[in-house]
Amino acid sequence: MVSKTIMEDSSEYSSDIYVLLLAENMGENTLSIDDVYDSLSVNGYMTDYSCYSQELKSGESAVIEIKLWESSLEDNNIGAISDIKEVEISFEIKSGRDTIDEPTITISCK
């Protein structure tokens, strides 16, 4: 997985922030990638978010979109992308029913 960008919602009705990651399956088996429940933190504070699981066949890649909810960011005194110093989230990667990895991704922002 590779961090691609952190961006604000483009609509005028929301101040949600999106974290975009790129995942690629370079193995032979189909993989499913899902976030570990309640594992995301922003600047060390647990933050409400949504993230949908991805299923990748061999050779496929996909964007993993993590939506950081405006209300939860505000509760942690984060009003803009510039206030974000670090985002951390854990994933569970499975091949069939078997968990093959549980990486924790840490994105440091300037």
Secondary structure, 3 states (H helix, E strand, C coil): CEEEEEEECCCCCCCCEEEEEEEECCCCCCEEEEECCCCCEECCEECCEEECCEEECCCCEEEEEEEECHHHHHHCCCCCHHHCCEEEEEEEEEECCEEEECCEEEEECC
